[in-house]
Amino acid sequence: MTSELRKAGKRRRWDMNSNSSGSELGKAGKWRREEDEEETNNTGTTSDRLTHLPEPIIYHILSFLDTKAGVQTSILSRAWRSAWKNVPVLDFCSNSFSQYPSFRRYVDKVLSLRYLVNVEKLTYISNESSEEERADSQFGRVVQYALCHDTQHLAIGDRIRFHRYLRFSDLFGSILNCNIRTLELRSIAIDSGFRSFGFRRMTTLKLDWCNFSFEQVEDLDPFSNFPCLQNLSLTNSSNRVPRHLRGGGFKVSGLQLLSLKLELMKFRKFELDAPKLKLLHISEIAGFCSAFSELSLPSLDHADILFYPDSMANKKHLVSFFKSLHNAICLTLHSKTIQVLSGLDEFLEQPTDFSRLTHLNVSSSSIPYEVVDCILKGSSTIEPNVQFV
């Protein structure tokens, strides 16, 4: 039926050109036949566009999918049958599996069937149901696979927080040098092996729900051996200092550090050595006042501060902390922070020296005039921009 309709269409087109000369008719007929072939190709009946896509484009498309969905695309066409084996991005998450053993077998099979190509980014996030399953988990095998395949971006951990953490040294072993640029860890015990591991090229580090284990004085400064570290994020991570090391405090050292985020942490004492730090984000820190009383931030551009009214327990340290932010160009204050500052006479009576301040962002519908006046009084900008966000 379809072929008869196509022939009828051709006859009608010939009839429309019946008054033309023979040569013109021949040209018109040839043009019409080429047009018919092009339309047929566009419908996909004689040409498969997916099959003729260049391999780099196929790999690029698959890199946006999680690995399970990427493997499923092998049914699309012959060209896609083995394409997932060459994709430089692996994304494993147990959310799409009903049971952890099925997820574990699937990951092992995928890794065994892949071609010998490097992995640019590898993500392995597990939602295991019990610590017994976690004990024989494939975390270590996945990490070793990443290290052996020159992975540059690695994210690994549990969405569920356990009382018994996997130790960093057990997962990563001991390597003097690796090519990891970005590392994200969740629910991992950061032991002495972390500081001595070969993260010589790492620029970004994110630790969430991790537990720092301090055995020696050097462990209190866990990031000092990462010369290229530029971005550091610590969230919900325990850093309790043992009794025999109580003389020291948790320290962040980074000569190239540009961005530091501390959220839902607890510090008894905190030290910061980051002369190039541009962005500081501090949110909901327990023991805030005493820990952050003295900071040196000569290159600070943007400060984002959130703390709660219980921080007023030590007013002297709080005033000292805000003085350390005086180099900021942009300052973001949350409603809880403003509530604390508005009731702090020591802060309001001593105008801060924010000489470079050009933008004040306030995440509140209103802000007391006294607080604004105290912050902006020292600014050298004629009219600093105050924005409510």
N, C-alpha and C positions, 0 to 999 in steps of 0.2 A: 504493500500500500504506500509506504514511504517513497519507494523508487518511482512509482507512477506519479505521485504528486510532484516530485522533483522534475520528471520529464515534462509534465504539463506546465510547470513554471518556466522551463527553458523554452518551450514552444511559444508561450505568450510573449516572452522577451524578444524572440526572433520576429514575431509578427509586428511588434512595435517598430522594428527597424526595417520592415519590408520595402519601404519606399526609397531606401538608400541604395547607392551603387554597390556593385559586387565587392569591390575592395573595402569600401566602408563597412559593408555588411559583415565581411570576414573579420575585420578588426573589432567590430562591436560584438560579434559572436564570441570571439576569443576572450574579450574582456569580461563578457558575462560568464563564461565558463570558469575563468579564474576567480571571479567573485563568488560563484557557487561553491568552489572548492574551499575558499577561505572561510565562508560561512559554515561549511561542514566541519572544518577544523575547529572553529570557535565553539561548536556545540560539543566537542570532545569525542565525537563518534569515530574519527579516524586518527586522532592525535591526543595523547594523554599529557596534559601540561605538567602534572606532578612528576611524571617519569623524566621529563626533559629539563627539570630544574637543575642548575649546577649544584654539585655536591656541597660547596661552601655555604650556599643559601639554605640547603636542607639542614646542615649542621647548625646553622644560625637559628633556624626556626625551632629545632628540637631543643636548643639550649634554654628556651623560655619555658619548657615543660618540665614537670617532675619526671624522674626516670621511668616510673611505671607507665605514665601516659606516653612517654617517648617510645618505649618498647612496643606499645600497642599500635603505633603508627606503621609498624612493619607490614601491616595488611593492606596499606593504601596502594602500593604498586611495587614492582620488582626493584626499582631503584631505592625504595625506602626499606627494603627487607632487612638489610644489615646496617642501615645508616646509623642507628642508635649505638652501635658498637664503636663508632668513631667520634661521638659527641664529646667535647672536652668539658662538659658540665654534668655532674652527677648530683641528684637531689633525692635522697631517701628519707621518707617519713612514714612511721608506722601507723599514722592515722587512717590510711586507706586499707589496712589489714585488720581483720577481726581478731586474730590471735598473733601474739609475738613470734612463736615458732615459725609461722608461715612467712612473716616478714623477714626473719633471720635467714631462712632458706632462700628466699627470693633475692636478697642482697648478695649472698654468697654465689648464687648462680649467675647473676648479672656481672659481677666482678670477674668471674672465671671465663665468661664468654666474650668479654670486651677485647678489642684488638690492642696491640701494644702501642698505645698512643698516650701522651701525657694528659693529665687532668688539670684544667685551669682552676675549676672550682668544685669542691665536694662538700655537700651538706648531709649530715646524718643525724636525724633527730628521732629519738625513741620515746614512746609512751608505754613503758613496760608496766605490767600489772603486779609484779612482785620482785623482791630483792633476790630471790632464788634464781629467777630468770636472768636477772642483771649480772649475777656472779659469773655465768658462762657466756656473757654477751659477746658480740663480735666487735665491740668498740675498738679493742686493740688491733684486730685484723684490718678494720677500715682505716685506722690511723696509719698503720704500716703501709697499706696500699697507697694512701695519699702521699706519704713520704717517698715511696719508691717511684711514683709517677709524677714527680716534680710539681705537685699541687701548690698553687700560689694563694688560694683562698680556701680556708678550712673552717667549717662550723660543725661542732659535734657536742652532743650532750643529751640530757634527759629533760623533758618538760615537767616531769614529776620530781619533786625534791625528796631525797632519801636521807635517812640518818647516817647511813654508811656510804661514803663517797668513793668513787673510783679514783685511785691515785694517779696523778699525772705521770709519774715515773713508770708505772706499770703499763700505761697506754703508749707513751712516746719512746720509752727506752732512753738511750743516751746517744745523741748525734751531735757532732761538733758544728755542723753547718747544714742548713736546709733553705729552700727557696720560698718558704711561706711568707707572704706579704700581709695577709689578713687572717687573724685567728679569733674565733668565737668559741668559748667554752661555757658549758652550763652544768651545774651539779658535779663538779670535778674538784678533788682535793689537790690544792696547789702546794706541793712539798718542795724539798730542797732541790730536786732535779729540775724544777721549772727554771730557776735562776741561772743554772749552768747549761741549759739546753741551747742549741745553736740557732737561735732566732736572730741571726745577724742582719737579716734584711727585712724583718717585720716592721711595718709602719702603723698597723692598726690592731688593737687588742681589745676585746670585749669579754668581760667575765661576769657571769650572772649566776647567782646562787652557788657560788664557789666557796670553798673553805680553805683558808690559808693555814698551813701548818708550819710553825716557826720552831726550828730545832737549834739554829745557831744565830748569832747576832747578825750575820750577813743576810739571813733570810728576811729580816725586817725591811730590807730594801730590795724587793723581788724583781724590779724592772731595770736595775742599773746596768745590766749586761746587754741591753738591747739598744745599740747605738742609733738605729734608724727610727725608733718609735716616735710617732707623731700624734697619734690619737689613742687615748686610753679611756675606757668606760668600765666602771666598777659598780655593780648593782646587787643589792641584797646579799652581799658576800661577808662571811664571818672572818674576822681577823684578830681573834683573842690572843693576846700575848701571854705566853706561859710565865709562871712565877720567876723562873731563873733568868728571864730576859726583861723583867719589868722596868729596868733602867732606861730602855729604849722605847721608841714608838714606831708606828707604821710610817714608812717613808716612800715617797714617789720621786724618783730621780729620772730625769730625761733631758739631756742637753738639746735634743731636737723636738721635744714635746710641744705641740701647738694647741691641742685640745684635751681637756680633762673633764670627765663627767663622774660625779660621785652621787649615788642615789640610794636611799634606804640603807645606809651603812652606819656602823657604830665605831667610834674611835676614842680611845683614852688619850692618845697623843698622836699628833699627825705632823709630818714634816714634808715640805715640798721644795724640790730643787729643780726648777724648770724656767730658766732665764728667758726662753723664747715663747712661753705660754701666751696664746692669744685669746683663747676662749675657756672660761671656767663655769661649769654648771654644777651647782650644789643643791641637793634637794633632800629634805627630811633626814638629816643626819643627827643621830643620837650622840650626846656629848659634844655638841657643836662648838659651844663657846670656848671651852678649855682647849679643845683640840686644834682649833683654827685661829687662835689668838694672834699669832705672829706669822705672817706670810710675806714673802718678797715676790712681787709680781711686776717687774719693770716693763714688760712688753704687753701687758694685758690690754685687750681691745673690747671684749664683750664679757660681761658677768651676768649670770642668771641665777638668782638666789631665792631659795624657799626654805624657811625654817618656821618652827612653831612657837607659840607663846611660852612654853616651858624653857626656851632658851634664855629668858630673862633672869634665870637663876644667877648668872654671872655677867652683870652688865659691863664690867670693865673689859672683859675679853671680847664682848660683842662690839663695843665701840672700836677697839683695836683692830678687829677684823675688817670693819668697814673702811677704816683708814687705809688698809692695805690694798683696797680696790680703787684708789684715787686715780690710777692711770687709765681707767676704763673709758672708752669712747661711747659705748652703749651699755646701759644698765637696765636689767629687767628685774622687777620686784613683784612678788606675788602677794595676794591679799593678806595671807598669814604673816608675811614678812613686814608688811606695812603696819599691821596691827601691833606687832612687837615694837617697831621703831617709834610709833606715835606715843607709846607709853614709856619711852626711855628718855628721861630728862638729860642724862649724860650725853646722849647722842644729839638731842635738839639744841643743847646749849653750846656745843662745839661744832660749828659748821665744818663739814668735810671739804677737803681740797680736791674736788673733781674738776681739775683745770681743763682736761681734754674732753669732758663730757659734751656730746652733741645730741644724744637720744636717750630719753628715759621712757621705758615701756612699763606700763602698769597693768597687771591682770586683775583689775578691780574696777567697779563702776565709779568709785570715788577714791580720793586720796586726800588726807588732811593737808591743809596748806602748809603747816609747820614742817612736815616731812619734805615736801617739795622744795620749800625755801631753803631748808638746811642742805639738801643735796645739790641744788642748782646755784647756790650763792657763790661757790668757788669756781664756777665754770667760766672760761674765757670766751665762750661762744656768746654772741649778743642775745640770741633767742634760742636756747636749746629746745628741741622738739620733744614735747611730752605727748605720748600716745597711750590710749587706753585699749587694751587688747583682751 
